Amino acid sequence: MTPLSDVELIQRLLTAALLGSIMGFERELRQKSAGLRTNILIAIGSALFTLMSYELAGEAPGAGAARRPDRRCESPAGVRGAS
C-alpha cells in the first residue's frame, strides 16, 4: 500500500467533514441534542483514526489485522450515532 498524498488526505478529511455536516444539519433541524458541530467533529475524528491505522500499519507482514481499526474504540461513536 502506498502512503496517501497530502492532497488525498485532505480530500478524505473534507469529505468526512461534509458528510458529518449533512448528518449534523439534519439533526439540528429535528432539534436533537448532538448537532452540527458534534457530528463534524465525530466524522473527522473517525476518519483520522481510520487513516492513521492504515498509515501506521504500512506494508508490514501480517498487517491485515493491523489495518482494521480497533472496534472497541469505534463503538461509542456508533452508539451515539444511533440515538
Number of C-alpha atoms within 10 A of each C-alpha: 9 7 12 12 9 9 9 11 15 12 12 16 19 16 15 22 21 16 16 22 20 15 19 20 17 14 16 15 10 10 10 12 10 15 19 19 15 14 25 22 15 18 23 20 16 18 19 16 15 16 17 13 16 20 14 13 17 15 14 10 8 9 13 12 9 15 18 12 16 13 8 7 11 13 11 11 14 11 9 11 12 7 8
